[in-house]
Amino acid sequence: MTPVEIKDALKGMEDLATAIVVCDKNLKIKYINPSAEILFELSHGHAINEHISLFFEEIEFFEDALKQAKKKQSSYREHEYFIKTKQNKTICVSFTITSIDHNTFDFIVEFIQMDQQLRVAREERMFIQQQANSELLRNLAHEIRNPLGGLRGAAQLLERELKENSLKEYTQIVINEADRLQNLMNKLLTPHQLPVYKKTNIHEVLERVRSLILSEFPKNLDLVRDYDISLPEFIGDREKLIQAVLNVARNGVQAMSENNMKEKMNLKFITRAESQIVFHKKKHTTAIRLDIIDNGPGINDELLNKIFYPLVSGKETGSGLGLSLAQNFITQHNGMIDCESGSGQTKFSIILPIENNLKINEVNK
């Protein structure tokens, strides 16, 4: 079979999120899918007809594993193995060798990057927790709203009956606190309002957030922009995306302000195109990546694991809803938000798949 015929025969593997390498009985590579090209930083053309030792320096170890797979007529799996890429970068993978009965192909090797596995597992846990928290809070908000309205109404009626202004101060406290709780309930229910989708430019969203942040924090803040202006428009709810990005950016600037930093506060917006990226157990062909980076004190590990939970905050005056709402809004766009933090830097990364927006667009027609 020619390379073109081989690629056509294995086209079902093109969209797999895991890296696939197919070899013949001489241990020569006959096919690698796009995920393998990305993982090993090696093009399909450069890999074809190369020996499998391209990936396995300890070739005797691999040959022994292949013999075991053939002898047992089942797959052989290794859970932790280190491979050097063409860029001399060492990656930790798990791999599975499966023997196949074919005229051209002899076996398939499936590679999964270990840190990717951990990230996917973390995303899944976060998503399940988010769904459970959202449902709980929505039910709780509905239960609180009704008696809250009655409480406020009773306080207003009582205030009208009072003659002394000094006593009215107490009813005002009840009314004000009822209003505050009502506002909190509205925020808890906001994520469940249906988005309004239309063509959106990510940089228009960021420029709006930039103007809001600079008006709120006009002093001692450098807001740096590093945009990829070639990024296409996509279908999204502009207002919800503005709110999501604003919540993340404001969270970072507030943390820096409360820390009384000696050096100037720095906030950076970076946009880039991503291709063949995997999250939510699906490989996305194209996506927009937005990084929001600050030079603040960082987030401690204990808090980092639950920053997207509602009512969790590391700030004394925080409501704990900002990042939870941001995650909800990004999820409504089939996207993902993640955070990495260390001393002197915190980075929030938002991924918005572009191809998924076509489906969203069709729904709204």
C-alpha positions in Angstrom: 0.0 0.0 0.0 1.2 3.5 -0.8 1.4 6.1 2.1 -1.8 7.8 0.7 -3.7 4.5 0.6 -2.5 3.7 4.2 -3.6 7.1 5.5 -7.0 6.7 3.7 -7.4 3.2 5.3 -6.7 4.6 8.7 -8.6 7.8 8.4 -10.8 6.8 11.4 -7.8 7.5 13.6 -7.4 11.0 12.4 -9.7 12.5 15.0 -8.7 10.4 18.0 -7.4 12.4 21.0 -4.8 9.7 21.8 -1.6 9.4 19.8 -1.5 6.4 17.4 1.5 4.9 15.7 1.0 2.0 13.2 4.0 -0.2 12.2 4.7 -3.2 9.9 6.5 -6.5 10.8 9.9 -4.9 10.3 9.1 -2.3 13.0 8.9 0.4 10.4 6.4 3.2 11.0 3.6 3.3 8.4 1.3 5.8 10.0 1.0 8.4 12.8 -2.2 10.4 13.5 -2.3 14.1 14.1 -2.3 13.7 17.9 1.0 11.7 17.7 2.4 14.5 15.5 1.6 17.0 18.2 2.8 14.8 21.1 6.2 13.9 19.5 6.6 17.2 17.7 7.2 15.3 14.5 5.4 15.5 11.1 3.7 12.5 9.5 6.1 12.8 6.5 9.2 12.7 8.7 8.0 9.7 10.6 7.0 7.4 7.8 9.4 4.4 7.2 11.4 5.3 10.3 12.2 2.5 12.8 10.1 2.4 15.9 13.3 3.0 17.9 12.6 6.6 17.0 10.3 6.6 20.0 11.9 3.7 22.0 15.6 4.1 22.7 15.6 0.8 24.7 14.6 -1.2 21.6 15.1 -4.5 23.3 12.5 -3.5 25.9 10.0 -2.7 23.2 10.7 -5.9 21.2 10.1 -7.9 24.4 6.8 -6.1 25.0 5.7 -6.8 21.4 6.5 -10.5 21.8 4.4 -10.6 24.9 1.5 -9.0 23.2 1.7 -11.4 20.3 2.2 -14.5 22.5 -0.8 -13.7 24.7 -2.8 -12.4 21.7 -3.8 -9.4 23.7 -2.6 -5.9 24.4 0.6 -5.1 26.4 0.4 -1.9 28.5 3.2 0.1 30.2 1.9 2.7 32.6 5.0 5.0 32.9 7.6 5.4 30.2 9.9 8.3 29.3 10.4 9.4 25.7 12.5 12.2 24.2 10.9 14.2 21.5 12.7 15.7 18.4 13.0 19.0 20.4 14.9 17.0 23.1 12.0 17.4 25.5 11.3 14.4 27.8 7.7 13.4 28.2 6.1 10.7 30.4 3.6 8.5 28.6 1.6 5.3 29.1 1.5 3.1 26.0 -0.4 0.1 24.8 0.9 -2.3 22.1 -1.8 -4.2 20.2 -0.9 -6.9 17.6 -3.1 -6.9 14.5 -3.6 -9.4 11.6 -3.1 -7.4 8.4 -1.1 -7.7 5.2 0.5 -4.3 5.7 0.3 -3.6 9.4 1.6 -5.7 12.2 0.9 -3.7 15.4 -0.5 -0.5 16.7 1.0 1.6 19.6 -1.3 3.9 21.5 0.4 6.7 23.6 -1.3 8.8 26.3 0.7 11.6 27.9 0.5 11.2 31.7 0.1 14.9 32.6 -2.7 15.0 30.0 -4.4 12.1 31.8 -4.1 14.0 35.1 -5.5 17.2 33.5 -8.4 15.4 31.9 -9.2 13.6 35.3 -9.1 17.0 37.1 -11.3 18.6 34.5 -13.9 15.8 34.8 -13.9 16.1 38.6 -14.3 19.9 38.4 -17.1 19.6 35.9 -19.0 17.0 38.0 -18.5 19.2 41.1 -19.6 22.3 39.2 -22.8 20.6 38.1 -23.6 19.4 41.6 -22.9 22.8 43.2 -24.9 24.7 40.6 -27.9 22.5 41.1 -27.7 22.7 44.9 -27.3 26.5 44.9 -30.1 27.0 42.4 -32.5 25.0 44.6 -31.2 26.8 47.7 -31.7 30.2 46.0 -35.3 29.4 45.1 -36.0 28.3 48.6 -34.6 31.5 50.1 -36.1 34.0 47.7 -39.8 33.5 48.7 -39.4 33.9 52.5 -36.9 36.7 51.9 -39.6 38.7 50.0 -42.0 38.2 52.9 -39.4 39.3 55.4 -38.6 42.5 53.5 -42.3 43.3 53.1 -43.0 42.7 56.8 -40.1 45.1 57.7 -41.5 47.8 55.4 -45.0 47.5 57.0 -43.5 47.6 60.5 -41.4 50.7 59.5 -44.6 52.6 58.6 -46.1 51.9 62.0 -43.1 53.1 63.9 -43.1 56.7 65.2 -39.5 57.0 66.4 -36.8 57.4 63.8 -34.3 55.7 66.0 -36.4 52.5 65.8 -36.6 52.8 62.0 -32.9 52.3 61.8 -33.4 48.7 62.8 -36.1 48.0 60.1 -33.7 49.7 57.6 -31.0 47.2 58.6 -33.5 44.3 57.9 -34.6 45.8 54.6 -31.0 46.5 53.4 -29.8 43.0 54.4 -32.8 41.5 52.6 -31.9 43.4 49.5 -28.3 42.2 49.8 -29.4 38.6 50.1 -31.8 39.1 47.2 -28.9 40.4 45.1 -26.8 37.4 46.0 -29.7 35.0 45.1 -30.0 36.7 41.7 -26.3 36.2 41.1 -26.6 32.5 42.0 -29.4 32.1 39.4 -27.7 34.1 36.7 -25.7 31.2 35.1 -29.0 29.4 34.4 -30.3 32.2 32.1 -30.0 31.2 28.5 -27.1 32.9 26.6 -27.8 35.1 23.6 -25.4 33.9 20.9 -24.1 36.1 18.0 -20.9 36.8 16.2 -18.3 37.8 18.7 -14.7 39.1 18.5 -12.6 38.1 21.4 -10.5 41.3 21.3 -13.6 43.5 21.5 -14.5 41.5 24.6 -11.0 42.1 26.1 -10.9 45.8 25.2 -14.2 46.3 27.0 -12.8 44.5 30.1 -9.6 46.5 29.8 -11.5 49.8 30.0 -13.6 48.6 33.0 -10.5 47.4 34.9 -8.5 50.6 34.2 -11.4 52.8 35.3 -11.8 50.8 38.5 -8.0 50.6 39.2 -6.5 53.7 37.6 -3.3 53.8 39.6 -0.2 51.5 39.8 -1.5 49.0 37.2 0.1 48.1 33.9 -2.3 46.2 31.6 -0.3 44.6 28.8 -2.0 43.3 25.6 -0.4 40.6 23.5 -3.1 39.8 20.8 -3.1 37.5 17.8 -5.1 39.7 15.6 -5.6 36.9 13.0 -8.0 35.1 15.3 -11.5 34.7 13.7 -14.8 35.8 15.0 -16.9 33.1 16.8 -20.4 32.6 18.0 -20.8 33.6 21.6 -22.7 35.6 24.2 -20.6 38.8 24.3 -22.0 40.0 27.6 -21.4 36.8 29.4 -17.9 36.5 28.0 -17.2 40.1 29.2 -18.5 39.2 32.6 -16.4 36.0 32.8 -13.2 37.7 31.8 -13.9 40.7 34.0 -14.4 38.4 37.0 -11.1 36.7 36.4 -9.2 40.0 35.8 -10.8 41.8 38.7 -10.0 38.8 41.0 -6.3 39.1 40.1 -6.1 42.9 40.5 -8.0 42.8 43.8 -5.6 40.1 45.1 -2.6 42.3 44.1 -4.1 45.4 45.7 -4.9 43.7 49.0 -1.3 42.3 49.1 0.1 45.9 49.2 2.7 45.1 46.5 5.8 47.2 46.4 6.4 46.7 42.7 3.9 47.9 40.1 0.9 45.6 39.5 1.0 43.9 36.2 -1.9 42.3 34.3 -1.5 40.7 30.9 -4.0 39.5 28.3 -2.6 37.1 25.7 -4.6 35.5 22.9 -3.4 32.7 20.6 -4.8 30.1 18.3 -4.8 26.5 19.4 -5.1 23.4 17.2 -5.8 19.7 17.9 -6.4 20.5 21.6 -8.1 18.0 23.9 -10.4 18.8 26.8 -13.8 17.5 28.1 -12.7 14.1 26.6 -12.9 15.5 23.1 -10.3 16.7 20.6 -11.0 20.2 19.1 -9.6 21.1 15.7 -9.4 24.8 16.4 -9.8 27.0 19.5 -9.0 30.4 20.9 -6.8 30.5 23.9 -6.9 33.5 26.3 -4.3 33.7 29.1 -4.9 36.2 31.9 -1.6 36.6 33.9 -0.9 38.7 37.0 2.2 39.2 39.1 0.4 38.9 42.4 1.2 36.8 45.5 -0.2 33.6 44.0 -2.9 31.2 45.2 -2.1 28.6 47.9 -2.5 24.9 46.9 -5.4 24.3 49.2 -7.5 27.1 47.8 -6.3 26.4 44.2 -8.2 23.1 44.1 -11.5 24.7 44.9 -11.3 28.3 43.5 -14.1 27.6 41.1 -16.5 26.4 43.8 -19.3 28.9 44.6 -19.0 30.8 47.9 -15.2 30.0 48.1 -13.0 33.1 48.3 -9.4 33.9 49.4 -10.3 37.6 49.9 -11.8 39.0 53.1 -14.4 41.0 51.2 -15.1 38.5 48.4 -18.5 36.8 47.8 -16.9 33.7 46.3 -19.1 33.9 43.2 -16.9 35.6 40.6 -14.8 32.7 39.5 -17.7 30.2 39.8 -19.8 32.4 37.5 -16.9 32.8 35.1 -16.6 29.0 34.9 -20.3 28.6 34.3 -20.3 31.2 31.5 -17.3 29.6 29.8 -18.9 26.1 30.1 -22.0 27.5 28.3 -19.7 28.1 25.4 -18.4 24.5 25.4 -15.1 26.0 26.7 -12.7 25.4 29.6 -11.1 27.5 32.2 -8.1 26.4 34.3 -5.6 28.0 36.6 -1.9 27.7 37.4 -0.4 29.6 40.3 2.9 30.1 42.0 4.7 32.8 44.0 4.7 35.9 41.9 2.5 34.7 39.1 -1.0 33.4 38.5 -2.3 32.4 35.1 -5.9 31.7 34.2 -6.3 30.1 30.8 -9.6 30.2 28.9 -10.1 27.9 25.9 -13.0 28.5 23.5 -13.4 26.0 20.7 -14.3 27.6 17.4 -15.8 24.7 15.6 -18.4 24.0 18.3 -19.9 27.5 17.7 -21.3 26.3 14.4 -23.7 24.0 16.3 -24.6 26.8 18.7 -25.4 29.0 15.6 -27.7 26.4 14.1 -29.6 26.1 17.4 -30.4 29.8 17.4 -31.6 30.0 13.8 
